């Protein structure tokens, strides 16, 4: 009998698979439907060695770095603005190019391994509908698997049938995560800013002017403290609007256009004809150029003009507003890198107060982002400072101040009774909270991030089942706020003990600090630092891909934080329950110091951050302004 294989990426495609095809599930959503219907299927992960995709992702880092550097060399020879400004648009886009490269290379290796082992006479796969314009990066509704099979099947001489996209439900609108309190506080602050600017002009002479590239995470509290000390700030939003203070529009920049099509094709031909570039896009005899070419074409037409314009606008804004510092909470995007590069050229120090934790594990991707963007780090604690000194590639200056976002969030955290009432849980009884992270989808990349979606889904189910073994306990699953469709809610319905499981989708994790007696994390980062401020006993489900910094696990064990494999979690919980560990709340205050500096009583992290910014601004070199005022040729934006 002829062996046939069908690849299904969304549940709607299963109904279109003819009889006689073996099914390969390409997503947790398809696995869930097939498990519910008790159908036999396989996964791509069944055809590769354990951690093979993780090793490939780690090996891709130097390859992608070399590829981006080579792309910049080719572009520098052909675009005068890049050469004059010393710009590196491809290196600045490395965070996203690495995602795209991993998406194609690892999927290609997985699919080739399956096809070579099964040797099917015929395969069937589906396209997916993609709303909107073509983008340089994959849209969540596009099918990377279909793109790879378009190239792979002919090279292996396998007859393939590609079917049109199945209609999918509309993309759900983002959930409103603003509580009444957060909305009230936001409106109060905006009215305060508007009234302040309406009643009196902002003085010309201020202690410090900050140009902020966003207004999120810890920045609102830091900037509020900066204003109290005589500072002023501007916010340069991603849509090109520059506001004075928190929300008063002051300037609007023109959007970037696109390169002409013939110019983009000329640059793409130069890249395609470069032998070193073609060598770097070949992975284990698989040529990824047919997959990368359309993405690079769109990147050249749309992203490259935006990067060049961001740099040019940054020179203009710096000249007009004359900031003392540039402040941001993220530094991985090309926009942030271009603006900070212009600031560094003009002697303006870029400063970052990071939006999340990045210092307990070895993150190769992080080395190429924030440390390459800014000069000054407002660190959460000693571990972040040491991490930066260990992995830095150039001179950077860490200053330990703490995290205003975490500190202020913990102050406003709901009480145990209020948190349970808001989550729809009984105020009495014992509750275990599981906090999963996002599924990757087309933002898939490997290299000490997290397991692929299929393995991560299976680990998550094991964790919930281990928590359900605690007799008489309720289990809550706190989903990531950016997760669209709830795969955990769909799986919960299939459980015999579904009534004991609650999926929380509308609350922030910081509001759940005191909700549970046990908190289980399987992607520990910012949530771990927050969890240590609560009263729940913390357990970390340690995946083999995680590469912990030296001494971190020993430190956790010393302070009562359990770190174990997923298959060991049920036994650990059972033993701790029998030992009476859960009869009293946890207290991790002594454990927090290296992760989150909280200082002495009477001062907060926002005040320390504002003082640090004033000190940084006082060290800025004013020579540029005196020279540029006399000689406009020093500044291309003049």
C-alpha positions in Angstrom: 0.0 0.0 0.0 1.2 3.5 -0.9 2.5 5.4 2.1 1.0 8.9 2.3 1.6 11.6 4.9 -0.5 14.7 5.6 0.8 17.7 7.6 -1.8 19.5 9.7 -1.1 22.8 11.3 -4.5 24.0 12.4 -7.6 21.9 13.5 -9.6 23.0 10.5 -7.2 21.2 8.1 -8.0 17.8 9.6 -11.4 17.6 7.9 -9.7 18.0 4.5 -7.3 15.1 4.9 -8.4 12.2 2.7 -8.5 8.6 4.1 -5.3 6.6 3.8 -3.0 9.5 5.0 -0.9 9.3 8.2 -1.2 12.6 10.1 1.7 14.6 11.3 0.6 17.2 13.9 2.4 20.5 13.6 1.0 22.4 16.5 -0.4 21.8 20.1 -3.9 22.7 18.9 -3.9 19.9 16.3 -2.5 17.5 18.9 -5.3 18.4 21.3 -8.0 17.6 18.7 -6.4 14.3 17.7 -6.0 13.3 21.4 -9.7 14.1 22.0 -10.7 12.0 19.0 -8.2 9.3 20.0 -6.6 9.3 16.5 -3.1 8.1 15.9 -0.6 10.7 14.8 3.1 11.6 15.0 5.0 14.8 15.6 8.1 16.3 14.0 9.9 16.0 17.3 9.6 12.2 17.2 12.0 12.2 14.2 14.9 14.1 15.7 17.3 13.4 18.5 16.6 15.0 21.9 17.7 18.6 22.0 18.8 18.5 18.4 16.8 21.6 17.6 18.3 23.4 20.6 21.8 22.5 19.5 21.0 23.8 16.0 19.7 27.0 17.4 22.9 27.6 19.4 25.0 26.8 16.4 23.0 29.4 14.4 24.1 32.3 16.5 27.7 32.7 15.1 26.3 31.9 11.6 23.6 34.6 11.8 26.1 37.1 13.2 28.4 36.5 10.3 25.5 36.7 7.9 24.3 40.0 9.2 27.8 41.4 9.2 28.2 40.3 5.6 24.9 41.9 4.6 26.0 45.2 6.1 29.3 45.0 4.1 27.4 44.6 0.9 24.9 47.4 1.7 27.7 49.8 2.9 29.3 49.5 -0.5 26.1 50.5 -2.3 24.2 52.9 0.0 26.1 56.2 0.8 24.0 57.0 4.0 25.0 53.7 5.6 28.7 54.3 4.9 28.6 57.9 6.1 26.8 57.2 9.4 28.7 53.9 10.1 25.3 52.2 10.3 24.8 48.5 10.7 21.1 47.8 9.8 21.4 44.1 9.4 23.3 43.6 12.7 20.7 45.8 14.3 18.0 43.5 12.9 19.8 40.4 14.2 17.2 39.6 16.9 14.5 39.2 14.2 16.8 37.7 11.5 17.8 35.0 14.0 14.1 34.1 14.5 13.6 33.9 10.7 16.8 31.8 10.2 15.9 29.4 13.0 12.3 29.1 11.8 13.5 28.0 8.3 16.6 26.0 9.2 15.3 24.0 12.1 11.9 23.3 10.4 13.8 22.2 7.3 16.0 19.8 9.3 13.0 18.4 11.1 11.0 17.8 7.9 13.9 16.4 6.0 14.6 13.9 8.9 10.9 12.8 8.8 10.8 12.4 5.0 14.0 10.5 4.8 13.0 8.1 7.5 9.4 7.5 6.4 10.1 7.7 2.6 6.5 8.5 1.6 5.2 8.1 -1.9 3.1 11.3 -1.5 2.6 14.1 0.9 -0.2 16.6 1.5 0.1 20.0 3.2 -1.8 23.2 3.4 -1.2 26.9 2.9 -2.6 29.3 5.5 -4.4 32.6 4.9 -2.4 35.6 5.9 -4.3 38.9 6.5 -2.5 42.1 5.5 0.5 43.0 3.5 3.7 41.0 3.0 6.0 41.5 5.9 9.7 41.0 6.3 9.0 38.7 9.2 6.5 35.8 9.3 2.9 36.7 10.2 1.4 34.5 12.9 -1.1 33.2 10.3 1.5 32.3 7.7 2.7 28.7 7.3 6.5 28.3 7.6 6.0 24.5 7.1 4.3 25.1 3.7 7.1 27.4 2.6 9.8 24.8 3.6 8.0 21.9 2.0 7.7 23.9 -1.2 11.5 23.8 -1.4 12.2 20.5 0.3 9.8 18.1 -1.5 11.2 18.7 -5.0 14.8 18.4 -3.8 13.9 14.9 -2.4 11.8 14.0 -5.4 8.7 13.4 -3.4 5.3 14.1 -5.1 3.5 16.8 -3.1 0.1 18.3 -3.1 -0.3 21.8 -1.7 -3.8 22.8 -0.9 -5.3 26.3 -0.5 -5.8 27.8 2.9 -8.7 26.8 5.1 -10.8 29.6 6.4 -9.8 30.5 10.0 -11.6 32.5 12.7 -10.7 36.2 12.8 -7.7 37.1 14.9 -9.0 37.9 18.4 -8.7 41.5 19.5 -6.2 42.0 22.3 -7.7 41.6 25.7 -8.1 44.7 27.8 -5.9 44.1 30.8 -6.5 47.4 32.5 -8.3 47.2 35.8 -10.4 50.1 37.1 -7.5 51.1 39.4 -4.9 51.1 36.6 -7.2 53.0 34.3 -7.9 55.6 37.0 -4.3 56.1 37.8 -3.4 56.4 34.1 -6.1 59.1 33.6 -5.1 60.9 36.7 -1.5 61.1 35.5 -2.5 62.3 32.1 -4.7 65.0 33.5 -2.0 66.0 35.8 0.5 66.4 32.9 -2.0 68.4 30.8 -2.9 70.7 33.7 0.7 71.2 34.6 1.7 72.2 31.0 -1.4 74.4 30.6 -0.9 76.4 33.8 2.7 77.2 33.5 5.4 76.8 30.7 8.1 74.3 31.3 11.2 76.2 32.3 13.9 76.4 29.7 16.7 75.7 32.2 16.1 72.2 33.7 18.4 69.9 35.6 18.1 67.1 33.0 16.3 66.5 29.8 15.6 62.9 28.9 14.5 61.6 25.4 12.5 58.4 26.0 12.0 55.8 23.3 9.0 54.3 25.1 6.9 54.9 28.2 6.4 51.5 29.7 7.6 49.1 32.4 9.7 51.0 35.0 10.0 54.3 33.1 6.8 56.0 34.4 8.0 55.8 38.0 11.5 56.9 37.1 10.4 59.9 35.1 8.0 60.9 37.8 10.9 61.0 40.2 13.0 62.8 37.6 10.4 65.6 37.3 10.3 66.0 41.1 14.1 66.7 40.9 13.7 69.4 38.3 14.0 67.2 35.2 12.0 67.2 32.0 11.4 64.4 29.4 10.1 63.8 25.9 8.6 60.5 24.7 9.3 59.4 21.1 6.6 56.9 20.3 6.9 54.2 17.6 4.3 55.9 15.5 6.6 59.0 15.0 4.7 61.2 17.5 6.9 63.0 20.1 5.1 64.1 23.3 6.3 66.3 26.0 5.7 64.6 29.3 3.4 61.6 29.3 0.9 62.5 26.6 0.9 66.1 25.2 1.8 65.9 21.5 4.6 68.3 20.5 5.9 67.0 17.2 5.0 64.5 14.5 7.6 62.9 12.2 6.9 61.9 8.7 6.6 58.1 8.1 9.3 56.3 6.1 8.7 55.5 2.5 9.8 52.4 0.6 12.8 51.9 -1.7 11.8 51.8 -5.3 11.3 48.3 -6.6 14.2 48.4 -9.1 16.5 49.7 -6.3 15.5 47.0 -4.0 16.0 44.3 -6.7 19.5 45.8 -7.4 20.5 45.4 -3.8 19.0 41.9 -3.5 20.9 40.8 -6.6 24.1 42.1 -5.1 23.4 40.1 -1.9 22.5 37.0 -3.9 25.6 37.1 -6.0 27.9 37.3 -2.9 29.5 33.9 -2.5 30.0 34.4 1.3 26.4 35.1 1.8 25.3 32.1 -0.1 27.7 29.9 1.9 26.2 31.1 5.2 22.6 30.4 4.2 23.4 26.7 3.5 22.7 24.5 6.5 23.7 20.8 6.3 23.4 20.8 2.5 20.0 22.6 2.6 20.1 25.9 0.7 17.8 28.3 2.6 18.2 31.1 0.0 14.9 30.4 -1.7 13.2 30.8 1.7 15.1 33.8 2.8 15.1 35.7 -0.5 11.4 37.0 -0.4 11.9 38.1 3.3 15.1 39.9 2.6 13.5 41.6 -0.4 10.7 43.0 1.8 13.3 43.9 4.5 15.3 45.9 2.0 12.2 47.7 0.6 10.5 48.5 3.9 12.7 48.1 7.0 15.9 49.5 5.6 14.3 52.9 4.8 12.8 53.0 8.3 16.2 52.4 9.9 17.9 55.1 7.8 15.1 57.5 8.6 15.1 56.7 12.3 18.9 57.5 12.3 18.4 60.8 10.4 15.4 61.8 12.6 17.4 61.0 15.7 20.1 63.5 14.6 17.5 66.1 14.0 15.6 65.5 17.3 18.8 65.5 19.3 19.8 68.8 17.8 16.4 70.4 18.4 15.6 69.1 21.8 19.2 68.8 23.2 18.5 65.9 25.6 21.1 65.0 28.2 20.3 61.3 28.1 18.3 58.8 26.0 16.2 56.5 28.0 14.6 53.2 27.0 13.3 50.0 28.5 14.2 47.8 25.5 17.2 47.7 23.2 16.7 44.8 20.7 14.9 46.5 17.8 16.5 48.3 14.9 14.7 51.5 15.8 16.1 51.6 19.3 19.6 50.7 18.0 19.6 53.4 15.3 18.5 56.2 17.7 20.9 55.1 20.4 23.7 55.0 17.8 23.0 58.6 16.8 22.9 59.6 20.4 26.3 58.0 21.1 27.8 59.7 18.1 26.6 63.0 19.6 27.9 62.3 23.0 24.5 61.7 24.5 24.6 58.6 26.9 21.9 56.0 26.1 20.5 54.5 29.4 18.3 51.4 29.9 16.1 50.3 32.7 15.3 46.8 31.5 11.8 45.6 31.1 12.6 42.1 32.4 15.0 39.7 34.0 17.9 38.4 31.9 20.7 37.4 34.4 20.0 33.9 35.8 20.7 32.0 32.6 23.1 32.2 29.7 21.2 34.1 27.0 23.3 34.2 23.8 20.5 36.3 22.1 20.7 39.0 24.8 24.4 39.6 24.3 23.6 40.9 20.8 20.7 43.2 22.0 20.8 45.6 24.9 24.6 45.6 25.6 25.2 46.5 22.0 22.6 49.4 22.2 23.2 51.4 25.4 26.1 52.5 27.5 24.5 52.6 30.9 22.4 49.9 32.7 20.1 50.6 35.6 20.5 47.0 37.0 18.0 45.1 39.1 20.7 43.6 41.3 24.1 42.1 41.7 23.5 39.2 39.4 22.6 41.4 36.5 25.7 43.6 37.1 27.9 40.5 37.1 26.2 39.1 34.1 26.9 42.2 32.1 30.6 42.3 33.1 30.9 38.6 32.2 29.4 38.8 28.7 30.0 42.4 27.6 31.8 43.0 24.3 32.5 46.7 24.8 32.6 49.2 27.6 29.3 49.5 29.5 28.5 50.9 32.9 26.1 49.0 35.2 24.5 50.8 38.2 22.5 48.8 40.7 19.2 50.6 41.5 16.5 47.9 41.6 13.3 47.6 39.6 10.6 50.3 40.1 8.2 48.1 38.1 8.6 45.2 40.4 8.7 47.3 43.6 5.6 49.3 42.8 3.7 46.3 41.5 4.4 44.4 44.7 3.1 47.4 46.8 -0.2 47.3 44.8 -0.6 43.6 44.8 -4.0 42.3 45.8 -4.5 40.6 49.1 -5.1 36.8 49.2 -8.8 37.1 49.6 -9.2 39.8 46.9 -7.0 38.0 44.4 -8.9 34.8 44.8 -12.3 36.6 44.5 -11.2 38.3 41.3 -9.9 35.0 39.9 -13.2 33.2 40.7 -11.5 30.9 43.3 -12.7 30.0 46.8 -11.1 32.2 49.4 -10.5 29.1 51.6 -8.5 26.0 50.8 -5.2 25.4 49.2 -4.4 26.5 45.6 -1.5 25.7 43.3 -0.7 28.2 40.6 1.0 27.2 37.3 2.5 30.1 35.2 3.3 29.1 31.6 4.8 31.4 29.1 3.8 32.1 25.4 3.8 29.5 22.7 6.3 30.5 20.0 4.4 29.9 16.8 6.1 31.6 14.0 8.3 33.5 16.4 10.1 30.2 17.0 13.8 30.3 17.7 16.1 28.1 19.8 19.1 28.9 21.9 18.3 28.7 25.6 14.8 30.3 25.3 12.3 27.5 25.8 11.3 24.1 24.4 9.5 24.0 21.0 5.7 24.3 21.2 4.9 20.6 21.1 7.3 19.6 23.9 6.4 22.6 25.9 2.7 21.7 25.7 3.4 18.2 26.8 5.5 19.4 29.7 2.8 21.8 30.7 0.2 19.0 30.8 2.5 17.0 33.0 2.9 19.9 35.4 -0.9 20.4 35.7 -1.4 16.7 36.2 1.2 16.7 38.9 -0.6 19.5 40.7 -3.9 17.7 40.5 -2.3 14.8 42.4 -2.4 17.1 45.5 -5.6 15.8 47.1 -8.1 18.5 47.8 -6.2 21.3 46.1 -7.5 23.6 43.4 -5.2 24.3 40.4 -5.0 27.7 38.7 -3.2 28.3 35.3 -2.2 32.0 34.9 -1.8 32.5 31.1 0.6 35.0 29.6 -1.2 38.3 28.8 -0.1 38.2 25.1 -1.4 34.7 24.5 -4.2 34.8 22.0 -6.3 31.6 21.8 -6.3 29.7 25.1 -4.9 26.2 24.4 -4.9 25.6 28.2 -8.6 26.3 28.5 -9.4 24.0 25.6 -7.4 21.2 27.2 -8.9 21.8 30.7 -12.3 21.0 29.3 -11.1 17.5 28.4 -9.9 16.6 31.9 -12.0 14.4 34.2 -11.2 16.8 37.0 -11.9 20.0 35.0 -13.8 21.6 37.9 -10.6 21.7 40.0 -8.7 23.7 37.3 -9.2 27.4 36.6 -7.5 29.3 33.8 -6.8 32.9 34.6 -6.6 35.2 31.6 -7.5 38.7 32.7 -5.3 39.3 35.7 -1.6 40.3 35.8 0.8 38.0 37.5 1.8 40.7 40.0 -1.8 40.7 41.2 -1.5 36.9 41.9 1.4 37.2 44.3 -0.5 36.2 47.3 -3.1 34.0 45.6 -1.5 30.6 45.8 0.2 28.3 48.3 2.4 26.8 45.6 3.7 28.5 42.4 5.2 26.5 39.6 7.2 28.2 36.9 8.7 26.5 33.8 10.2 29.6 32.0 11.7 31.4 35.0 12.6 35.0 34.3 10.7 38.1 35.5 7.9 35.9 36.9 10.5 34.3 39.2 11.6 37.6 40.7 7.9 38.6 41.2 7.0 35.2 42.7 9.7 35.6 45.4 7.9 38.6 46.7 4.8 36.6 47.3 3.7 34.0 49.9 3.6 30.9 47.7 6.3 28.2 47.7 8.2 28.4 44.4 9.0 25.4 42.3 10.9 25.6 39.0 10.3 22.9 36.4 13.8 22.8 34.8 13.9 22.0 31.1 17.2 20.5 29.8 17.7 23.4 27.4 18.2 25.9 30.2 21.8 26.9 30.8 22.0 28.4 34.3 24.7 30.7 35.4 27.3 29.2 37.8 26.1 29.0 41.3 22.4 30.0 40.6 20.9 26.6 41.2 22.9 26.0 44.4 21.7 29.4 45.6 18.1 28.5 45.0 18.4 25.1 46.7 20.0 26.8 49.7 17.1 29.2 50.1 14.3 26.6 49.7 13.4 27.0 46.0 12.9 23.6 44.5 14.4 23.1 41.0 13.6 19.7 39.4 12.7 18.0 36.1 9.1 17.9 35.0 8.8 14.2 35.7 10.2 14.7 39.2 7.7 17.4 40.2 4.9 15.2 41.4 7.2 13.3 43.8 8.7 16.6 45.1 5.2 18.0 45.8 4.0 14.9 47.5 7.0 14.7 49.8 6.8 18.4 50.7 3.1 18.1 51.5 3.7 15.1 53.8 6.5 17.1 55.5 4.1 19.9 56.3 5.9 22.5 54.2 2.7 24.1 52.9 1.2 24.7 56.3 3.0 28.0 56.5 3.5 30.7 53.9 6.9 31.1 52.2 9.3 33.9 52.9 12.0 34.5 50.3 13.1 38.0 51.4 16.6 36.9 52.2 16.9 35.2 48.8 15.9 38.4 46.8 19.0 40.5 47.4 21.2 39.5 44.5 18.2 39.3 42.1 16.4 42.5 43.2 18.2 45.2 45.2 15.7 47.0 47.5 18.0 49.3 49.4 17.6 50.7 52.8 14.3 51.9 54.2 13.2 55.4 53.2 14.3 55.2 49.5 12.9 53.5 46.5 14.3 52.1 43.3 12.7 54.9 41.2 14.4 57.5 43.3 17.7 55.7 43.0 17.2 55.4 39.2 16.4 59.1 38.9 19.5 60.0 40.9 21.6 57.8 38.7 20.3 59.4 35.5 21.1 62.9 36.9 24.6 61.7 37.7 25.0 60.2 34.2 23.7 63.4 32.6 26.2 65.5 34.6 29.1 63.4 33.0 27.8 64.0 29.4 30.4 65.7 27.2 29.1 69.2 26.2 31.8 69.9 23.7 29.7 68.7 20.8 27.1 71.5 21.3 29.7 74.2 21.3 31.4 72.9 18.1 28.2 72.1 16.2 26.7 75.5 16.9 29.6 77.1 15.1 30.0 74.5 12.3 26.6 73.2 10.9 28.6 70.8 8.7 29.3 68.6 11.7 25.7 67.5 11.8 24.1 66.0 8.6 20.6 66.9 10.0 21.4 70.6 10.3 
